[in-house]
Amino acid sequence: MVSRHVLHELVDSLPETEIATAERLLMMISKEPIGPEFADSIRRGLAQAEAGETVVCRDYAEMVEKLLD
């Protein structure tokens, strides 16, 4: 189970160039309930990031499409 402490550590470890993206994502999920599909896509994205994989997206719609594939 992820704790607030772990989340704080993750945020603290982000490169400066990713802070704005993380803020937008956290703002979005704090306002809307996360359904199972979206939660699974977040888990896949975290696993990809931990494995050193990256996905380049031009906009939010493309990001959602790639993550939900």
Phi and psi restraints in degrees (range 20) as a CNS / XPLOR table:
assign (resid 1 and name C) (resid 2 and name N)
       (resid 2 and name CA) (resid 2 and name C) 1.0 -82.2 20.0 2
assign (resid 2 and name N) (resid 2 and name CA)
       (resid 2 and name C) (resid 3 and name N) 1.0 136.3 20.0 2
assign (resid 2 and name C) (resid 3 and name N)
       (resid 3 and name CA) (resid 3 and name C) 1.0 -108.3 20.0 2
assign (resid 3 and name N) (resid 3 and name CA)
       (resid 3 and name C) (resid 4 and name N) 1.0 168.4 20.0 2
assign (resid 3 and name C) (resid 4 and name N)
       (resid 4 and name CA) (resid 4 and name C) 1.0 -59.0 20.0 2
assign (resid 4 and name N) (resid 4 and name CA)
       (resid 4 and name C) (resid 5 and name N) 1.0 -35.6 20.0 2
assign (resid 4 and name C) (resid 5 and name N)
       (resid 5 and name CA) (resid 5 and name C) 1.0 -60.8 20.0 2
assign (resid 5 and name N) (resid 5 and name CA)
       (resid 5 and name C) (resid 6 and name N) 1.0 -44.9 20.0 2
assign (resid 5 and name C) (resid 6 and name N)
       (resid 6 and name CA) (resid 6 and name C) 1.0 -63.6 20.0 2
assign (resid 6 and name N) (resid 6 and name CA)
       (resid 6 and name C) (resid 7 and name N) 1.0 -41.8 20.0 2
assign (resid 6 and name C) (resid 7 and name N)
       (resid 7 and name CA) (resid 7 and name C) 1.0 -62.6 20.0 2
assign (resid 7 and name N) (resid 7 and name CA)
       (resid 7 and name C) (resid 8 and name N) 1.0 -41.5 20.0 2
assign (resid 7 and name C) (resid 8 and name N)
       (resid 8 and name CA) (resid 8 and name C) 1.0 -61.0 20.0 2
assign (resid 8 and name N) (resid 8 and name CA)
       (resid 8 and name C) (resid 9 and name N) 1.0 -42.3 20.0 2
assign (resid 8 and name C) (resid 9 and name N)
       (resid 9 and name CA) (resid 9 and name C) 1.0 -63.3 20.0 2
assign (resid 9 and name N) (resid 9 and name CA)
       (resid 9 and name C) (resid 10 and name N) 1.0 -40.1 20.0 2
assign (resid 9 and name C) (resid 10 and name N)
       (resid 10 and name CA) (resid 10 and name C) 1.0 -62.6 20.0 2
assign (resid 10 and name N) (resid 10 and name CA)
       (resid 10 and name C) (resid 11 and name N) 1.0 -45.7 20.0 2
assign (resid 10 and name C) (resid 11 and name N)
       (resid 11 and name CA) (resid 11 and name C) 1.0 -62.4 20.0 2
assign (resid 11 and name N) (resid 11 and name CA)
       (resid 11 and name C) (resid 12 and name N) 1.0 -43.1 20.0 2
assign (resid 11 and name C) (resid 12 and name N)
       (resid 12 and name CA) (resid 12 and name C) 1.0 -63.7 20.0 2
assign (resid 12 and name N) (resid 12 and name CA)
       (resid 12 and name C) (resid 13 and name N) 1.0 -26.1 20.0 2
assign (resid 12 and name C) (resid 13 and name N)
       (resid 13 and name CA) (resid 13 and name C) 1.0 -87.8 20.0 2
assign (resid 13 and name N) (resid 13 and name CA)
       (resid 13 and name C) (resid 14 and name N) 1.0 -6.8 20.0 2
assign (resid 13 and name C) (resid 14 and name N)
       (resid 14 and name CA) (resid 14 and name C) 1.0 -66.9 20.0 2
assign (resid 14 and name N) (resid 14 and name CA)
       (resid 14 and name C) (resid 15 and name N) 1.0 142.4 20.0 2
assign (resid 14 and name C) (resid 15 and name N)
       (resid 15 and name CA) (resid 15 and name C) 1.0 -67.4 20.0 2
assign (resid 15 and name N) (resid 15 and name CA)
       (resid 15 and name C) (resid 16 and name N) 1.0 150.7 20.0 2
assign (resid 15 and name C) (resid 16 and name N)
       (resid 16 and name CA) (resid 16 and name C) 1.0 -53.0 20.0 2
assign (resid 16 and name N) (resid 16 and name CA)
       (resid 16 and name C) (resid 17 and name N) 1.0 -33.8 20.0 2
assign (resid 16 and name C) (resid 17 and name N)
       (resid 17 and name CA) (resid 17 and name C) 1.0 -67.8 20.0 2
assign (resid 17 and name N) (resid 17 and name CA)
       (resid 17 and name C) (resid 18 and name N) 1.0 -15.2 20.0 2
assign (resid 17 and name C) (resid 18 and name N)
       (resid 18 and name CA) (resid 18 and name C) 1.0 -104.8 20.0 2
assign (resid 18 and name N) (resid 18 and name CA)
       (resid 18 and name C) (resid 19 and name N) 1.0 -2.8 20.0 2
assign (resid 18 and name C) (resid 19 and name N)
       (resid 19 and name CA) (resid 19 and name C) 1.0 -60.3 20.0 2
assign (resid 19 and name N) (resid 19 and name CA)
       (resid 19 and name C) (resid 20 and name N) 1.0 -46.1 20.0 2
assign (resid 19 and name C) (resid 20 and name N)
       (resid 20 and name CA) (resid 20 and name C) 1.0 -63.3 20.0 2
assign (resid 20 and name N) (resid 20 and name CA)
       (resid 20 and name C) (resid 21 and name N) 1.0 -40.4 20.0 2
assign (resid 20 and name C) (resid 21 and name N)
       (resid 21 and name CA) (resid 21 and name C) 1.0 -64.3 20.0 2
assign (resid 21 and name N) (resid 21 and name CA)
       (resid 21 and name C) (resid 22 and name N) 1.0 -45.0 20.0 2
assign (resid 21 and name C) (resid 22 and name N)
       (resid 22 and name CA) (resid 22 and name C) 1.0 -62.3 20.0 2
assign (resid 22 and name N) (resid 22 and name CA)
       (resid 22 and name C) (resid 23 and name N) 1.0 -40.0 20.0 2
assign (resid 22 and name C) (resid 23 and name N)
       (resid 23 and name CA) (resid 23 and name C) 1.0 -62.1 20.0 2
assign (resid 23 and name N) (resid 23 and name CA)
       (resid 23 and name C) (resid 24 and name N) 1.0 -44.9 20.0 2
assign (resid 23 and name C) (resid 24 and name N)
       (resid 24 and name CA) (resid 24 and name C) 1.0 -61.7 20.0 2
assign (resid 24 and name N) (resid 24 and name CA)
       (resid 24 and name C) (resid 25 and name N) 1.0 -43.4 20.0 2
assign (resid 24 and name C) (resid 25 and name N)
       (resid 25 and name CA) (resid 25 and name C) 1.0 -63.1 20.0 2
assign (resid 25 and name N) (resid 25 and name CA)
       (resid 25 and name C) (resid 26 and name N) 1.0 -46.3 20.0 2
assign (resid 25 and name C) (resid 26 and name N)
       (resid 26 and name CA) (resid 26 and name C) 1.0 -64.8 20.0 2
assign (resid 26 and name N) (resid 26 and name CA)
       (resid 26 and name C) (resid 27 and name N) 1.0 -38.0 20.0 2
assign (resid 26 and name C) (resid 27 and name N)
       (resid 27 and name CA) (resid 27 and name C) 1.0 -63.6 20.0 2
assign (resid 27 and name N) (resid 27 and name CA)
       (resid 27 and name C) (resid 28 and name N) 1.0 -41.5 20.0 2
assign (resid 27 and name C) (resid 28 and name N)
       (resid 28 and name CA) (resid 28 and name C) 1.0 -64.8 20.0 2
assign (resid 28 and name N) (resid 28 and name CA)
       (resid 28 and name C) (resid 29 and name N) 1.0 -47.8 20.0 2
assign (resid 28 and name C) (resid 29 and name N)
       (resid 29 and name CA) (resid 29 and name C) 1.0 -74.8 20.0 2
assign (resid 29 and name N) (resid 29 and name CA)
       (resid 29 and name C) (resid 30 and name N) 1.0 -18.5 20.0 2
assign (resid 29 and name C) (resid 30 and name N)
       (resid 30 and name CA) (resid 30 and name C) 1.0 -78.3 20.0 2
assign (resid 30 and name N) (resid 30 and name CA)
       (resid 30 and name C) (resid 31 and name N) 1.0 -16.7 20.0 2
assign (resid 30 and name C) (resid 31 and name N)
       (resid 31 and name CA) (resid 31 and name C) 1.0 -99.9 20.0 2
assign (resid 31 and name N) (resid 31 and name CA)
       (resid 31 and name C) (resid 32 and name N) 1.0 -22.9 20.0 2
assign (resid 31 and name C) (resid 32 and name N)
       (resid 32 and name CA) (resid 32 and name C) 1.0 -123.6 20.0 2
assign (resid 32 and name N) (resid 32 and name CA)
       (resid 32 and name C) (resid 33 and name N) 1.0 142.3 20.0 2
assign (resid 32 and name C) (resid 33 and name N)
       (resid 33 and name CA) (resid 33 and name C) 1.0 -65.7 20.0 2
assign (resid 33 and name N) (resid 33 and name CA)
       (resid 33 and name C) (resid 34 and name N) 1.0 145.6 20.0 2
assign (resid 33 and name C) (resid 34 and name N)
       (resid 34 and name CA) (resid 34 and name C) 1.0 -96.3 20.0 2
assign (resid 34 and name N) (resid 34 and name CA)
       (resid 34 and name C) (resid 35 and name N) 1.0 120.9 20.0 2
assign (resid 34 and name C) (resid 35 and name N)
       (resid 35 and name CA) (resid 35 and name C) 1.0 -80.1 20.0 2
assign (resid 35 and name N) (resid 35 and name CA)
       (resid 35 and name C) (resid 36 and name N) 1.0 169.8 20.0 2
assign (resid 35 and name C) (resid 36 and name N)
       (resid 36 and name CA) (resid 36 and name C) 1.0 -61.1 20.0 2
assign (resid 36 and name N) (resid 36 and name CA)
       (resid 36 and name C) (resid 37 and name N) 1.0 -39.0 20.0 2
assign (resid 36 and name C) (resid 37 and name N)
       (resid 37 and name CA) (resid 37 and name C) 1.0 -63.5 20.0 2
assign (resid 37 and name N) (resid 37 and name CA)
       (resid 37 and name C) (resid 38 and name N) 1.0 -44.9 20.0 2
assign (resid 37 and name C) (resid 38 and name N)
       (resid 38 and name CA) (resid 38 and name C) 1.0 -67.5 20.0 2
assign (resid 38 and name N) (resid 38 and name CA)
       (resid 38 and name C) (resid 39 and name N) 1.0 -39.6 20.0 2
assign (resid 38 and name C) (resid 39 and name N)
       (resid 39 and name CA) (resid 39 and name C) 1.0 -61.8 20.0 2
assign (resid 39 and name N) (resid 39 and name CA)
       (resid 39 and name C) (resid 40 and name N) 1.0 -41.8 20.0 2
assign (resid 39 and name C) (resid 40 and name N)
       (resid 40 and name CA) (resid 40 and name C) 1.0 -63.5 20.0 2
assign (resid 40 and name N) (resid 40 and name CA)
       (resid 40 and name C) (resid 41 and name N) 1.0 -39.5 20.0 2
assign (resid 40 and name C) (resid 41 and name N)
       (resid 41 and name CA) (resid 41 and name C) 1.0 -66.6 20.0 2
assign (resid 41 and name N) (resid 41 and name CA)
       (resid 41 and name C) (resid 42 and name N) 1.0 -35.6 20.0 2
assign (resid 41 and name C) (resid 42 and name N)
       (resid 42 and name CA) (resid 42 and name C) 1.0 -64.8 20.0 2
assign (resid 42 and name N) (resid 42 and name CA)
       (resid 42 and name C) (resid 43 and name N) 1.0 -43.3 20.0 2
assign (resid 42 and name C) (resid 43 and name N)
       (resid 43 and name CA) (resid 43 and name C) 1.0 -61.5 20.0 2
assign (resid 43 and name N) (resid 43 and name CA)
       (resid 43 and name C) (resid 44 and name N) 1.0 -42.8 20.0 2
assign (resid 43 and name C) (resid 44 and name N)
       (resid 44 and name CA) (resid 44 and name C) 1.0 -62.6 20.0 2
assign (resid 44 and name N) (resid 44 and name CA)
       (resid 44 and name C) (resid 45 and name N) 1.0 -41.3 20.0 2
assign (resid 44 and name C) (resid 45 and name N)
       (resid 45 and name CA) (resid 45 and name C) 1.0 -63.3 20.0 2
assign (resid 45 and name N) (resid 45 and name CA)
       (resid 45 and name C) (resid 46 and name N) 1.0 -42.1 20.0 2
assign (resid 45 and name C) (resid 46 and name N)
       (resid 46 and name CA) (resid 46 and name C) 1.0 -63.7 20.0 2
assign (resid 46 and name N) (resid 46 and name CA)
       (resid 46 and name C) (resid 47 and name N) 1.0 -41.1 20.0 2
assign (resid 46 and name C) (resid 47 and name N)
       (resid 47 and name CA) (resid 47 and name C) 1.0 -64.1 20.0 2
assign (resid 47 and name N) (resid 47 and name CA)
       (resid 47 and name C) (resid 48 and name N) 1.0 -40.8 20.0 2
assign (resid 47 and name C) (resid 48 and name N)
       (resid 48 and name CA) (resid 48 and name C) 1.0 -64.4 20.0 2
assign (resid 48 and name N) (resid 48 and name CA)
       (resid 48 and name C) (resid 49 and name N) 1.0 -42.2 20.0 2
assign (resid 48 and name C) (resid 49 and name N)
       (resid 49 and name CA) (resid 49 and name C) 1.0 -63.6 20.0 2
assign (resid 49 and name N) (resid 49 and name CA)
       (resid 49 and name C) (resid 50 and name N) 1.0 -42.3 20.0 2
assign (resid 49 and name C) (resid 50 and name N)
       (resid 50 and name CA) (resid 50 and name C) 1.0 -64.6 20.0 2
assign (resid 50 and name N) (resid 50 and name CA)
       (resid 50 and name C) (resid 51 and name N) 1.0 -29.5 20.0 2
assign (resid 50 and name C) (resid 51 and name N)
       (resid 51 and name CA) (resid 51 and name C) 1.0 -84.4 20.0 2
assign (resid 51 and name N) (resid 51 and name CA)
       (resid 51 and name C) (resid 52 and name N) 1.0 -1.1 20.0 2
assign (resid 51 and name C) (resid 52 and name N)
       (resid 52 and name CA) (resid 52 and name C) 1.0 84.6 20.0 2
assign (resid 52 and name N) (resid 52 and name CA)
       (resid 52 and name C) (resid 53 and name N) 1.0 9.3 20.0 2
assign (resid 52 and name C) (resid 53 and name N)
       (resid 53 and name CA) (resid 53 and name C) 1.0 -86.3 20.0 2
assign (resid 53 and name N) (resid 53 and name CA)
       (resid 53 and name C) (resid 54 and name N) 1.0 146.1 20.0 2
assign (resid 53 and name C) (resid 54 and name N)
       (resid 54 and name CA) (resid 54 and name C) 1.0 -129.1 20.0 2
assign (resid 54 and name N) (resid 54 and name CA)
       (resid 54 and name C) (resid 55 and name N) 1.0 154.2 20.0 2
assign (resid 54 and name C) (resid 55 and name N)
       (resid 55 and name CA) (resid 55 and name C) 1.0 -127.4 20.0 2
assign (resid 55 and name N) (resid 55 and name CA)
       (resid 55 and name C) (resid 56 and name N) 1.0 124.6 20.0 2
assign (resid 55 and name C) (resid 56 and name N)
       (resid 56 and name CA) (resid 56 and name C) 1.0 -97.7 20.0 2
assign (resid 56 and name N) (resid 56 and name CA)
       (resid 56 and name C) (resid 57 and name N) 1.0 127.3 20.0 2
assign (resid 56 and name C) (resid 57 and name N)
       (resid 57 and name CA) (resid 57 and name C) 1.0 -128.0 20.0 2
assign (resid 57 and name N) (resid 57 and name CA)
       (resid 57 and name C) (resid 58 and name N) 1.0 143.6 20.0 2
assign (resid 57 and name C) (resid 58 and name N)
       (resid 58 and name CA) (resid 58 and name C) 1.0 -81.5 20.0 2
assign (resid 58 and name N) (resid 58 and name CA)
       (resid 58 and name C) (resid 59 and name N) 1.0 -28.5 20.0 2
assign (resid 58 and name C) (resid 59 and name N)
       (resid 59 and name CA) (resid 59 and name C) 1.0 -157.4 20.0 2
assign (resid 59 and name N) (resid 59 and name CA)
       (resid 59 and name C) (resid 60 and name N) 1.0 177.6 20.0 2
assign (resid 59 and name C) (resid 60 and name N)
       (resid 60 and name CA) (resid 60 and name C) 1.0 -61.0 20.0 2
assign (resid 60 and name N) (resid 60 and name CA)
       (resid 60 and name C) (resid 61 and name N) 1.0 -43.3 20.0 2
assign (resid 60 and name C) (resid 61 and name N)
       (resid 61 and name CA) (resid 61 and name C) 1.0 -61.4 20.0 2
assign (resid 61 and name N) (resid 61 and name CA)
       (resid 61 and name C) (resid 62 and name N) 1.0 -41.9 20.0 2
assign (resid 61 and name C) (resid 62 and name N)
       (resid 62 and name CA) (resid 62 and name C) 1.0 -66.4 20.0 2
assign (resid 62 and name N) (resid 62 and name CA)
       (resid 62 and name C) (resid 63 and name N) 1.0 -37.7 20.0 2
assign (resid 62 and name C) (resid 63 and name N)
       (resid 63 and name CA) (resid 63 and name C) 1.0 -61.7 20.0 2
assign (resid 63 and name N) (resid 63 and name CA)
       (resid 63 and name C) (resid 64 and name N) 1.0 -46.9 20.0 2
assign (resid 63 and name C) (resid 64 and name N)
       (resid 64 and name CA) (resid 64 and name C) 1.0 -62.2 20.0 2
assign (resid 64 and name N) (resid 64 and name CA)
       (resid 64 and name C) (resid 65 and name N) 1.0 -44.0 20.0 2
assign (resid 64 and name C) (resid 65 and name N)
       (resid 65 and name CA) (resid 65 and name C) 1.0 -59.3 20.0 2
assign (resid 65 and name N) (resid 65 and name CA)
       (resid 65 and name C) (resid 66 and name N) 1.0 -46.4 20.0 2
assign (resid 65 and name C) (resid 66 and name N)
       (resid 66 and name CA) (resid 66 and name C) 1.0 -68.4 20.0 2
assign (resid 66 and name N) (resid 66 and name CA)
       (resid 66 and name C) (resid 67 and name N) 1.0 -38.6 20.0 2
assign (resid 66 and name C) (resid 67 and name N)
       (resid 67 and name CA) (resid 67 and name C) 1.0 -71.8 20.0 2
assign (resid 67 and name N) (resid 67 and name CA)
       (resid 67 and name C) (resid 68 and name N) 1.0 -31.8 20.0 2
assign (resid 67 and name C) (resid 68 and name N)
       (resid 68 and name CA) (resid 68 and name C) 1.0 -89.7 20.0 2
assign (resid 68 and name N) (resid 68 and name CA)
       (resid 68 and name C) (resid 69 and name N) 1.0 -2.6 20.0 2
